[in-house]
Amino acid sequence: MNLRIIQLGITHLNECVDLDQKTLNGLWSRFQWERELIEPNRICLGIIELETKKLLGLCSAWLVIDELQITFIAVHPTYQRRGLGKFLFSELIKYSKSLQTNHINLEVKKNNEQAKAFYKSLGFKTVGLRSNFYKDGSDALILNKETLNKS
Ligand SMILES: CC(C)(COP(=O)(O)OP(=O)(O)OC[C@H]1O[C@@H](n2cnc3c(N)ncnc32)[C@H](O)[C@@H]1OP(=O)(O)O)[C@@H](O)C(=O)NCCC(=O)NCCS
């Protein structure tokens, strides 16, 4: 596969909403995606397959002082477990280093075993819990990874 990492913008709105539906059952509304893709302090990266121009994966993050808060990461179900999530994340790390960030934080549903295994493989540590964090009442684990001088 010929892949390219690109910065996503408002022209990718439909594809982002679609990938969110397919992977996280619509975590964000269309309006939230619109805001995410427009606001300048948000970083949205996507993996595009060059031949088909299909969006295979995306991640979104906010810069909060010296911390990068990952708010969304997903890989199209057909392409999962082929290293694309790791690839996307390594690009985000490169980007965050260029912004001099020291930490990456994120929340993950306590029962999302797939995502927890993914983050563990990337070196994230659990540092806290937010009760009743998601719409469905489930709890979130707070994960953290130091990025300074580390890959
Ligand atoms: C989490 C997600 C982004 C991972 O993307 P991916 O492209 O499948 O992950 P990778 O292929 O890069 O996997 C990297 C490593 O993570 C771990 N991993 C990933 N998926 C896993 C799974 N289903 N079970 C166990 N370990 C897994 C493995 O250690 C894997 O390395 P390996 O394949 O060499 O064993 C993807 O599963 C996804 O989109 N899930 C649905 C959306 C979601 O839950 N997002 C997170 C919200 S917080």
The ligand as a MOL file (V3000), in Angstrom:
LIG
                    3D

  0  0  0     0  0            999 V3000
M  V30 BEGIN CTAB
M  V30 COUNTS 48 50 0 0 0
M  V30 BEGIN ATOM
M  V30 1 C -6.8090 1.2090 18.5820 0
M  V30 2 C -6.5120 1.2360 17.0630 0
M  V30 3 C -6.4050 2.6920 16.5990 0
M  V30 4 C -5.1720 0.5110 16.8190 0
M  V30 5 O -4.8420 0.6570 15.4270 0
M  V30 6 P -4.1830 -0.5480 14.6090 0
M  V30 7 O -3.7290 -0.0070 13.3060 0
M  V30 8 O -5.0930 -1.7090 14.5730 0
M  V30 9 O -2.9360 -0.9110 15.5610 0
M  V30 10 P -1.4990 -1.4400 15.1030 0
M  V30 11 O -1.6570 -2.4490 14.0070 0
M  V30 12 O -0.5960 -0.2930 14.8380 0
M  V30 13 O -1.0610 -2.2030 16.4420 0
M  V30 14 C 0.0980 -1.8590 17.2070 0
M  V30 15 C 0.1450 -2.7900 18.4130 0
M  V30 16 O -0.9740 -2.5070 19.3010 0
M  V30 17 C -1.4350 -3.7340 19.8980 0
M  V30 18 N -2.7830 -4.0330 19.4100 0
M  V30 19 C -3.4780 -3.3600 18.4630 0
M  V30 20 N -4.7050 -3.8990 18.2970 0
M  V30 21 C -4.7860 -4.9390 19.1600 0
M  V30 22 C -5.7940 -5.8850 19.4460 0
M  V30 23 N -6.9810 -5.8880 18.8110 0
M  V30 24 N -5.5540 -6.8270 20.4090 0
M  V30 25 C -4.3560 -6.8510 21.0600 0
M  V30 26 N -3.3430 -5.9720 20.8200 0
M  V30 27 C -3.5620 -5.0270 19.8740 0
M  V30 28 C -0.4520 -4.8110 19.4440 0
M  V30 29 O 0.6140 -4.8630 20.3700 0
M  V30 30 C 0.0180 -4.2600 18.1060 0
M  V30 31 O 1.2680 -4.7520 17.6840 0
M  V30 32 P 1.3260 -6.1940 16.9100 0
M  V30 33 O 0.2570 -6.1760 15.8460 0
M  V30 34 O 2.7220 -6.2160 16.3510 0
M  V30 35 O 1.0630 -7.2440 17.9480 0
M  V30 36 C -7.6110 0.4720 16.2830 0
M  V30 37 O -7.7750 -0.8010 16.8430 0
M  V30 38 C -8.9550 1.1760 16.2380 0
M  V30 39 O -9.2180 2.0150 15.3910 0
M  V30 40 N -9.8750 0.8130 17.1800 0
M  V30 41 C -11.2240 1.3970 17.1910 0
M  V30 42 C -11.1990 2.8390 17.6360 0
M  V30 43 C -10.6670 3.0030 19.0500 0
M  V30 44 O -10.9890 2.2430 19.9490 0
M  V30 45 N -9.8410 4.0470 19.2410 0
M  V30 46 C -9.2630 4.3760 20.5230 0
M  V30 47 C -10.1630 5.2730 21.2590 0
M  V30 48 S -9.4100 5.8050 22.7860 0
M  V30 END ATOM
M  V30 BEGIN BOND
M  V30 1 1 1 2
M  V30 2 1 2 3
M  V30 3 1 2 4
M  V30 4 1 2 36
M  V30 5 1 4 5
M  V30 6 1 5 6
M  V30 7 2 6 7
M  V30 8 1 6 8
M  V30 9 1 6 9
M  V30 10 1 9 10
M  V30 11 2 10 11
M  V30 12 1 10 12
M  V30 13 1 10 13
M  V30 14 1 13 14
M  V30 15 1 14 15
M  V30 16 1 15 16
M  V30 17 1 15 30
M  V30 18 1 16 17
M  V30 19 1 17 18
M  V30 20 1 17 28
M  V30 21 1 18 19
M  V30 22 1 18 27
M  V30 23 2 19 20
M  V30 24 1 20 21
M  V30 25 1 21 22
M  V30 26 2 21 27
M  V30 27 1 22 23
M  V30 28 2 22 24
M  V30 29 1 24 25
M  V30 30 2 25 26
M  V30 31 1 26 27
M  V30 32 1 28 29
M  V30 33 1 28 30
M  V30 34 1 30 31
M  V30 35 1 31 32
M  V30 36 2 32 33
M  V30 37 1 32 34
M  V30 38 1 32 35
M  V30 39 1 36 37
M  V30 40 1 36 38
M  V30 41 2 38 39
M  V30 42 1 38 40
M  V30 43 1 40 41
M  V30 44 1 41 42
M  V30 45 1 42 43
M  V30 46 2 43 44
M  V30 47 1 43 45
M  V30 48 1 45 46
M  V30 49 1 46 47
M  V30 50 1 47 48
M  V30 END BOND
M  V30 END CTAB
M  END
